[in-house]
């Protein structure tokens, strides 16, 4: 990705944990210019980023009048998503980092997929929801799309080395989270316990999803969409040290594995330098620290949410989107102690009992997502009343 001039990029979700890591990597890059930052409710953090990076634009729907007296000269504040979309789709911005979840930017994401701009995407929801209405081979044909999930980025790297036709089976890896060896009751797990991931530092939503392996089920759906893989050729292995991110079992009996420390900065760095000729300034592998590598399968009784996500992916026709909407509500309810940890998959299972038509366009996708949220919220409220 050698360039004679700086690539002008936008970072959506810059105030989140992954967004901060993207900014950390980009701030050390001489070939990239951050021209737009997008945050949400954390206005103080966004203002700090603006002061440090001095972008041309900054977006938050929660900008108020008081910020206009305090913002950095030369940065245009944007509150309307329509204005944001127009700026990002304009020729001024050449690449976009997606580090935000939900469906607020779904139309923008779909519009960007039809452009020649570079896209670095870490949002599972965006890819899963887009996969409902995009052709099966769409992402494989788009050469300037780079996934930022560590597992999918690992697959992206390895598929650049071998032809997909030579691959017998694809394995995504999971650490197993903080409760892989848990001997107590799942109902006793608190938000603080679930947020204490043993290997990765991530945002709250993805950390909870990792604790019950729902995140890994969503990643299987994501991998099937990005790489056009059948579910029967996809599997998940618990790799407790989180130094192996994905494996390709080839038809000739050999298996390729991609290893690196559990540090998203290295993933982001490689996504900017896929030619591999620039030294990595972040963590390098120290294999002597690991000593032994452990492999296992997810235990169904402990990680039922993982298998529910797989079932939703296999059913397709809107069920992955329904699952994402329900999971969003359940995670927030758990963090607020409205439900227990073990109730998350129970509620999602009830949501998936609903018969729904497959979405045909973006509005129908959003409708299904919101339906998943509503059914889950109704079930949580019923539990609160009955409890």
Secondary structure, DSSP 8 states (H G I E B T S, - for coil): ---SS-EEEEEETTTSHHHHHHHHHHTT-SSEEEEEEE-SS-HHHHHHHHHHH--SEEE-TT--HHHHTTS-TT-EEE--HHHHHHHHHSTT--EEEE---SSTTHHHHHHHHTSS-EEEE--HHHHHHHHTTS-TTHHHH-TTEEE-SHHHHHHHHHHTTS-GGGEEEEEEEE--GGGTT--S-GGG--HHHHT--SS----HHHHHHHHTTHHHHHHHHHHHHHHT--GGGEEEEEETT--EEEEEEETTS-EEEEE--S-HHHHHHHHH-TT--S---S----HHHH-S--EE---TTT-HHHHHHHHHHHH-TTHHHHHHHHHHHHHHHHHTTSS-TTHHHHHHHHHTTS------SHHHHHHHHHHHHHHHHHHHHHHHHH-
